[in-house]
């Protein structure tokens, strides 16, 4: 017969075993709960590879209108967010929202499209860049601005973005002089007049932002920039100009009373073909 003390001891050992198992499960449960809480608090960006998170669409919108009054631009909304998902290297001095990064490039391109859609080509200017003292001017893109902003301020506010784009567009000719490049403008969509060396299509040199007052008050939504992009082995559009912005070469024309009569040479024809490639001819000629 088993004694009462032996039975009691066995029961006590059994109870201690059950208690030990219960304590183990409790410890594991608390550990998992604590870990889950910590992971829940981590932002998604902490676990995503650089550049994999989507960029929030721009909130800048313009309602189309035939009026060019200043009130038409009230629909523009600033988008001050900054996304460093793609950085293109060393920055030139300038405001943070005009650093040459993917987010800023895309935002200013959307602004350009919105403003041009609302105001037409009259609200745009073609932009050319050159190394100081050189007679070769390289087409770098187009700027747009609302009616209350001058072309000078539109370029100055976006200067670091535009100059960096031009330098990277022409890595041999312009990049070595980045930070000291000159920016010049011509009327919007005037590429054909420039290619034909029309004397009335004269370039105007822009002032750097440090030499112009009022740059800091221009909102990013009031201006835009659409940079030139080379496709299919394009050589890039260039023109030769004097220091006053006038054409170096005589005008290409078959009308004697408009100047020297001559046909375009091979290089000029190549430039003209580059301009016309993939373009609607109605963009260049009046109806």
C-alpha positions in Angstrom: 0.0 0.0 0.0 1.3 3.4 -0.9 1.6 5.7 2.0 -0.3 9.0 2.3 2.9 11.0 2.3 4.1 9.4 -0.9 0.9 10.2 -2.7 1.0 13.8 -1.5 4.6 14.2 -2.7 3.6 12.8 -6.2 0.7 15.2 -6.4 3.0 18.1 -5.4 5.5 17.2 -8.1 2.8 17.0 -10.7 1.4 20.4 -9.8 4.9 22.0 -9.9 5.3 20.6 -13.5 2.0 22.1 -14.6 2.9 25.4 -13.0 6.3 25.5 -14.8 4.7 24.8 -18.2 2.1 27.6 -17.6 4.8 30.0 -16.7 6.8 29.2 -19.9 3.8 29.8 -22.1 3.1 33.1 -20.3 6.7 34.2 -20.9 6.6 33.3 -24.6 3.3 35.1 -25.1 4.5 38.3 -23.4 7.7 38.2 -25.5 5.7 37.9 -28.8 3.3 40.6 -27.7 6.2 43.0 -26.9 7.9 42.2 -30.2 4.7 42.7 -32.2 4.3 46.1 -30.6 7.8 47.2 -31.5 7.4 46.1 -35.1 4.1 47.8 -35.5 5.6 51.1 -34.6 8.3 50.9 -37.3 7.5 53.0 -40.4 7.2 51.1 -43.7 10.2 53.0 -45.1 12.5 51.4 -42.5 12.0 48.1 -44.2 11.8 49.1 -47.9 14.8 49.3 -50.2 15.8 52.8 -51.2 13.7 54.2 -54.0 11.1 51.4 -53.8 8.4 53.5 -52.2 6.0 55.3 -54.6 6.0 59.1 -54.9 2.8 60.9 -54.0 1.2 62.5 -57.1 1.5 66.2 -57.4 -1.4 68.3 -56.1 -0.7 71.1 -58.5 -3.6 71.6 -60.8 -4.8 74.3 -63.1 -8.3 74.7 -64.5 -8.2 75.6 -68.2 -9.6 79.0 -69.0 -9.4 81.4 -71.9 -8.7 84.3 -69.5 -5.2 85.3 -68.7 -6.1 87.4 -65.6 -4.1 86.9 -62.5 -7.0 85.1 -60.8 -6.7 82.2 -63.2 -3.5 81.1 -61.4 -5.2 80.9 -58.0 -5.9 77.3 -58.7 -2.2 76.4 -58.5 -1.3 74.6 -55.3 2.2 74.5 -53.8 3.6 71.0 -53.4 6.4 71.3 -50.9 7.0 67.6 -50.3 10.5 66.4 -51.1 11.4 62.9 -52.1 15.1 61.9 -52.4 14.3 58.6 -54.2 16.7 59.4 -57.0 19.6 61.8 -56.5 21.7 62.7 -59.6 24.9 63.7 -57.7 26.5 67.0 -56.7 24.1 69.9 -56.3 24.7 73.5 -57.4 23.8 76.2 -54.9 20.1 76.9 -54.8 16.9 76.3 -53.0 16.2 72.8 -51.7 13.0 72.5 -53.8 15.1 73.0 -57.0 17.7 70.3 -56.2 18.3 68.1 -59.2 16.4 65.0 -57.9 13.7 62.9 -59.5 10.8 64.4 -57.4 11.7 68.1 -58.2 12.3 67.3 -61.9 8.9 65.6 -62.2 7.0 68.3 -60.3 8.4 71.2 -62.3 7.7 69.3 -65.5 4.0 68.8 -64.4 3.9 72.5 -63.5 5.1 73.4 -67.0 2.4 71.2 -68.7 -0.3 72.7 -66.4 0.7 76.3 -67.0 1.2 75.8 -70.8 -2.2 74.1 -71.1 -3.9 77.0 -69.3 -2.0 79.9 -70.8 -0.6 78.7 -74.1 2.9 79.1 -75.6 2.8 82.8 -74.7 3.5 81.8 -71.1 6.6 79.9 -72.1 10.2 80.5 -73.2 12.8 78.3 -74.8 16.0 78.1 -72.8 19.6 77.8 -74.1 22.8 77.3 -72.2 26.4 78.2 -73.2 29.8 78.3 -71.7 30.9 82.0 -71.2 32.6 83.3 -74.3 31.5 80.4 -76.5 29.3 81.1 -79.6 27.6 77.7 -79.4 24.2 77.8 -77.6 22.7 74.5 -76.6 18.9 74.1 -76.3 18.2 72.9 -72.8 14.4 73.0 -72.5 11.5 75.3 -71.8 10.2 77.3 -68.9 6.7 78.4 -68.1 5.3 80.9 -65.7 2.0 82.4 -64.7 1.2 85.9 -66.0 2.4 87.7 -62.9 5.9 86.2 -63.1 8.5 87.5 -65.5 10.6 85.2 -67.6 13.7 86.4 -65.8 12.2 85.4 -62.4 11.0 82.1 -63.8 14.5 81.2 -64.9 16.2 82.5 -61.8 14.0 80.6 -59.4 14.7 77.4 -61.2 18.3 78.2 -62.0 20.1 75.3 -60.3 17.6 72.8 -61.8 18.0 74.2 -65.3 21.8 74.6 -65.2 22.3 71.1 -63.8 20.1 69.6 -66.5 22.0 71.5 -69.2 25.3 70.4 -67.9 24.3 66.7 -67.8 22.6 67.0 -71.2 26.0 68.0 -72.7 28.6 66.3 -70.5 31.5 67.2 -72.7 30.7 70.7 -73.8 28.9 72.1 -70.7 29.4 69.9 -67.6 33.0 71.1 -67.0 31.7 74.7 -66.6 28.7 73.9 -64.4 28.1 76.6 -61.8 29.3 79.2 -64.3 27.1 78.5 -67.3 25.0 81.3 -68.9 21.3 80.8 -69.5 19.6 82.6 -72.4 15.9 82.6 -73.5 14.0 82.9 -76.8 10.3 83.1 -77.4 8.4 79.9 -76.7 8.3 77.4 -79.5 10.7 79.4 -81.7 13.0 76.6 -82.6 12.3 76.9 -86.4 13.0 80.7 -86.3 16.2 80.0 -84.5 17.2 77.2 -87.0 16.6 79.6 -89.9 18.6 82.4 -88.1 15.7 84.8 -88.2 17.2 88.2 -87.2 14.1 89.2 -85.3 14.5 86.1 -83.0 17.1 87.4 -80.6 18.2 85.7 -77.5 18.2 87.5 -74.1 20.6 86.6 -71.4 19.2 85.8 -67.9 20.5 87.1 -64.6 21.7 84.6 -62.0 19.4 84.4 -58.9 21.9 86.3 -56.7 21.8 89.2 -59.1 18.0 89.5 -59.2 15.5 90.8 -56.6 12.3 89.0 -55.8 13.3 85.5 -56.6 12.6 84.1 -53.2 8.9 85.1 -53.2 8.1 83.0 -56.4 6.2 79.9 -55.5 7.2 76.7 -57.2 3.7 76.2 -58.5 3.8 79.5 -60.4 6.7 78.3 -62.6 7.7 75.1 -64.5 10.6 73.6 -66.5 10.5 70.9 -69.1 14.0 69.7 -69.8 15.2 68.6 -73.3 15.6 64.8 -73.7 17.7 63.1 -76.4 16.1 60.1 -78.0 17.3 57.7 -80.7 20.9 59.0 -81.0 19.9 62.6 -81.4 22.9 65.0 -81.6 21.0 67.8 -79.8 19.9 71.2 -81.1 22.4 74.0 -81.1 22.7 77.4 -82.6 25.5 79.9 -83.0 25.1 83.4 -81.6 27.0 86.6 -81.0 27.3 88.0 -77.4 24.3 90.2 -78.0 22.1 87.1 -78.8 21.9 87.7 -82.6 22.6 84.9 -85.1 26.2 84.4 -86.3 25.1 83.0 -89.6 23.0 84.8 -92.2 19.3 84.0 -92.4 18.2 81.0 -94.5 15.6 82.4 -96.9 14.5 82.1 -100.5 13.0 85.6 -100.5 15.6 88.2 -101.7 14.1 91.1 -99.9 14.5 89.4 -96.5 18.2 89.2 -96.7 21.0 87.0 -98.2 19.5 84.3 -100.4 20.9 80.9 -99.6 20.0 77.3 -99.0 20.7 75.6 -95.7 23.9 73.7 -95.5 24.1 70.0 -94.5 24.6 70.8 -90.8 21.7 73.3 -90.8 19.4 70.8 -92.5 20.4 68.2 -89.9 19.4 70.6 -87.1 16.1 71.4 -88.9 15.3 67.7 -89.3 16.1 67.2 -85.6 13.6 69.9 -84.7 10.9 68.5 -86.9 11.3 64.9 -85.8 8.1 63.7 -84.2 6.6 67.2 -84.1 3.3 68.6 -85.4 4.2 71.1 -88.1 1.2 73.3 -86.9 3.3 74.0 -83.8 5.7 76.0 -85.9 3.6 77.7 -88.5 0.6 80.0 -88.3 -2.7 78.8 -89.7 
